[in-house]
Amino acid sequence: MTGTFSFDDALDLQPVDDTVMRGRTQPDWANMVGPFGGITAAVLLHAVELRPDRIGEPLALTVNYAAPIADGEFDISLKPARTNRTNQHWIAELSQDGDIKTTATMVFGIRRDTWSDDESRMPGVPGPEGLTISGPPLIWVKQYDTRYVENPFPTEDSEPSQSSRTTLWVRDANQRTLDFAALTALSDIFYPRVYLRRGDFFPAGTISLTTYFHASGQELENIGGDFVLGSAHANRFADGYFDQSGHVWSRDGALLASTHQIVYFKG
């Protein structure tokens, strides 16, 4: 099946048996080594979305990038570890020729009408209209319309920054409607914070990424293909690793997702 959007092509999965789905990497989503980590996370989440025994909507996802994924086919094995009355726990493994490349755990749940409040505060920033489209010189970045509010991707003559924070507006380049898979990919939209702090480029990559979903599917559908605002920062760089925390808000200030990851670097 060929989707209307490049993103849907990357999500295309076919059943091998009752526990395994098969997919294929897409050139549009290539990164420096293997595919963009966000698209890998999105494919793993979508594999569970396709299961007939899945209940509810995504609440949490943790992806561990064990080894680079080569171009070509891959298999995703899925196991429902436990199903409770209102939530369900999943374990997933992505492999190529029997070699595990990525592992993941996911929690899906049934959302209920309860008291709610949003303590997060979206930064007071100008809207995306009128901002310049820019981003890292990577193939997968072309799939997005990214407009930086502060600290865009460093250039060769950039100086080290005292702040690790980046804030940007982003949407699908073809304005594909936002859903959980797309929000999953967006949770990894931020380039490594160490590039900003050091003003330099060297090998760096996500080892583990966790995303918490705060919005319902209907809320995402209402956003359509509009921009969302993302902001990320690091807390500590040490011994070849750093953490990275991010938030994604709708244009009207509702928190859609919060993300955390640990990243290795060699600089």
RADA-V456510 format. One record per residue. N is the residue number from 1. RES is the residue in one small letter. PHI is phi as a letter, one per 30 degrees, with the letter a starting at -180 (none if undefined). PSI is psi in radians with two decimals (999 if undefined). NEAR is the number of other C-alpha atoms within 12 Angstrom. Layout:
N:RES:PHI:PSI:NEAR + N:RES:PHI:PSI:NEAR
This chain:
1:m:none:2.35:14 + 2:t:c:2.13:13 + 3:g:d:2.90:13 + 4:t:d:-0.56:15 + 5:f:c:2.68:22 + 6:s:e:-0.63:27 + 7:f:d:-0.73:40 + 8:d:d:-0.58:31 + 9:d:d:-0.71:23 + 10:a:d:-0.44:41 + 11:l:d:-0.09:39 + 12:d:d:2.07:32 + 13:l:b:2.49:33 + 14:q:b:2.44:26 + 15:p:d:2.38:21 + 16:v:c:-0.77:15 + 17:d:a:-2.83:14 + 18:d:d:-0.29:17 + 19:t:b:-0.11:24 + 20:v:b:2.36:26 + 21:m:c:2.56:33 + 22:r:c:2.36:31 + 23:g:b:-3.05:32 + 24:r:b:2.42:33 + 25:t:d:2.65:35 + 26:q:c:2.32:32 + 27:p:e:-0.54:25 + 28:d:d:-0.33:25 + 29:w:c:0.40:33 + 30:a:d:2.49:29 + 31:n:c:-2.90:31 + 32:m:d:-0.76:22 + 33:v:b:1.92:21 + 34:g:i:-2.97:29 + 35:p:d:2.79:36 + 36:f:e:2.28:41 + 37:g:e:-0.56:44 + 38:g:d:-0.64:43 + 39:i:d:-0.58:42 + 40:t:d:-0.78:52 + 41:a:d:-0.72:45 + 42:a:d:-0.71:41 + 43:v:d:-0.71:47 + 44:l:d:-0.76:49 + 45:l:d:-0.77:48 + 46:h:d:-0.56:38 + 47:a:e:-0.68:41 + 48:v:d:-0.67:42 + 49:e:e:-0.55:29 + 50:l:d:-0.23:25 + 51:r:d:2.28:26 + 52:p:d:-0.38:13 + 53:d:c:0.13:20 + 54:r:d:2.43:30 + 55:i:c:2.55:27 + 56:g:i:-2.84:28 + 57:e:c:2.84:34 + 58:p:d:2.35:41 + 59:l:c:-0.68:35 + 60:a:a:2.56:34 + 61:l:b:2.27:44 + 62:t:b:2.20:39 + 63:v:c:2.26:42 + 64:n:c:2.05:33 + 65:y:d:1.69:34 + 66:a:d:-0.60:21 + 67:a:a:2.72:24 + 68:p:d:2.50:28 + 69:i:c:2.19:33 + 70:a:d:2.74:27 + 71:d:d:2.39:20 + 72:g:k:-2.80:19 + 73:e:d:2.67:22 + 74:f:b:2.75:37 + 75:d:c:2.48:36 + 76:i:c:2.03:41 + 77:s:c:2.44:36 + 78:l:b:2.45:35 + 79:k:b:2.12:27 + 80:p:d:1.81:26 + 81:a:d:-0.65:17 + 82:r:a:2.47:20 + 83:t:b:2.09:20 + 84:n:c:-3.01:17 + 85:r:d:-0.66:13 + 86:t:b:-0.02:19 + 87:n:b:2.80:24 + 88:q:b:2.37:28 + 89:h:c:2.31:31 + 90:w:b:2.61:37 + 91:i:b:2.33:30 + 92:a:b:2.56:36 + 93:e:b:2.26:38 + 94:l:c:2.21:40 + 95:s:b:2.80:32 + 96:q:b:2.14:24 + 97:d:h:0.69:15 + 98:g:i:-0.05:14 + 99:d:c:2.04:18 + 100:i:d:2.21:23 + 101:k:c:-0.55:29 + 102:t:b:2.45:37 + 103:t:b:2.76:34 + 104:a:a:2.63:38 + 105:t:b:2.53:34 + 106:m:b:2.57:44 + 107:v:b:2.17:35 + 108:f:c:2.65:37 + 109:g:a:2.79:28 + 110:i:d:2.11:20 + 111:r:d:2.46:22 + 112:r:b:2.74:12 + 113:d:d:1.79:7 + 114:t:b:3.08:6 + 115:w:e:2.48:7 + 116:s:b:2.71:11 + 117:d:a:2.70:10 + 118:d:b:1.82:15 + 119:e:d:-0.20:9 + 120:s:d:2.65:19 + 121:r:b:2.03:21 + 122:m:d:2.38:27 + 123:p:e:2.53:27 + 124:g:d:1.73:16 + 125:v:b:2.78:22 + 126:p:d:2.69:18 + 127:g:d:2.96:24 + 128:p:d:-0.43:25 + 129:e:d:2.24:17 + 130:g:j:-0.24:11 + 131:l:d:2.61:19 + 132:t:d:2.40:18 + 133:i:d:2.21:23 + 134:s:a:3.00:26 + 135:g:l:3.02:29 + 136:p:e:2.62:28 + 137:p:d:1.09:17 + 138:l:b:2.63:23 + 139:i:e:-0.83:20 + 140:w:d:-0.46:35 + 141:v:d:-0.47:36 + 142:k:d:-0.27:27 + 143:q:d:-0.06:36 + 144:y:b:2.68:35 + 145:d:c:1.75:32 + 146:t:c:2.27:38 + 147:r:b:1.89:36 + 148:y:d:2.35:37 + 149:v:c:-0.69:29 + 150:e:b:2.49:29 + 151:n:h:1.20:32 + 152:p:d:3.11:33 + 153:f:e:2.26:39 + 154:p:d:2.66:29 + 155:t:c:3.08:19 + 156:e:d:-0.48:14 + 157:d:c:0.30:12 + 158:s:d:2.56:17 + 159:e:c:2.73:18 + 160:p:e:2.52:20 + 161:s:c:2.50:21 + 162:q:d:-0.29:17 + 163:s:c:2.49:22 + 164:s:c:0.08:34 + 165:r:d:2.34:32 + 166:t:b:2.43:38 + 167:t:b:2.34:36 + 168:l:a:2.67:43 + 169:w:c:2.49:42 + 170:v:b:2.56:46 + 171:r:a:2.85:38 + 172:d:e:2.39:33 + 173:a:e:-0.50:24 + 174:n:c:0.22:21 + 175:q:h:0.73:24 + 176:r:d:2.48:28 + 177:t:d:2.39:28 + 178:l:d:2.39:34 + 179:d:b:-3.02:36 + 180:f:d:-0.68:41 + 181:a:d:-0.77:39 + 182:a:d:-0.68:44 + 183:l:d:-0.61:54 + 184:t:d:-0.83:44 + 185:a:d:-0.70:43 + 186:l:d:-0.40:49 + 187:s:d:-0.20:45 + 188:d:c:0.42:45 + 189:i:d:-0.31:51 + 190:f:d:2.27:47 + 191:y:d:2.79:45 + 192:p:e:2.26:44 + 193:r:d:-0.47:47 + 194:v:d:-0.48:43 + 195:y:d:-0.71:40 + 196:l:d:-0.82:32 + 197:r:d:-0.69:29 + 198:r:c:-0.33:26 + 199:g:i:0.58:25 + 200:d:a:2.93:24 + 201:f:b:2.42:26 + 202:f:a:2.97:18 + 203:p:e:2.29:18 + 204:a:a:2.54:25 + 205:g:a:2.64:40 + 206:t:d:2.35:38 + 207:i:c:-0.76:31 + 208:s:b:2.32:32 + 209:l:b:2.24:41 + 210:t:c:2.34:39 + 211:t:b:2.32:41 + 212:y:c:2.28:32 + 213:f:c:2.07:38 + 214:h:c:-0.33:33 + 215:a:c:2.71:33 + 216:s:d:2.89:29 + 217:g:d:-0.64:26 + 218:q:d:-0.66:17 + 219:e:d:-0.71:24 + 220:l:d:-0.72:33 + 221:e:d:-0.63:21 + 222:n:d:-0.47:18 + 223:i:d:-0.53:29 + 224:g:i:-2.32:23 + 225:g:c:0.34:24 + 226:d:d:2.92:30 + 227:f:d:2.61:36 + 228:v:b:2.79:42 + 229:l:c:2.26:44 + 230:g:c:2.51:44 + 231:s:b:2.37:44 + 232:a:b:2.64:40 + 233:h:a:2.91:34 + 234:a:c:2.79:31 + 235:n:c:-0.69:22 + 236:r:a:2.45:19 + 237:f:c:2.17:24 + 238:a:a:2.43:16 + 239:d:h:0.59:12 + 240:g:i:0.16:19 + 241:y:b:2.71:26 + 242:f:b:2.74:31 + 243:d:c:2.86:32 + 244:q:b:2.17:38 + 245:s:c:2.43:35 + 246:g:b:2.81:40 + 247:h:b:2.60:42 + 248:v:b:2.16:45 + 249:w:c:2.68:40 + 250:s:d:2.95:35 + 251:r:d:-0.53:31 + 252:d:d:0.15:21 + 253:g:j:0.13:25 + 254:a:d:2.31:29 + 255:l:d:2.13:32 + 256:l:c:-0.70:42 + 257:a:a:2.63:43 + 258:s:b:2.52:34 + 259:t:b:2.64:40 + 260:h:b:2.45:32 + 261:q:b:2.78:39 + 262:i:c:2.36:34 + 263:v:b:2.43:36 + 264:y:c:2.68:26 + 265:f:b:2.74:25 + 266:k:c:0.03:20 + 267:g:d:999:21
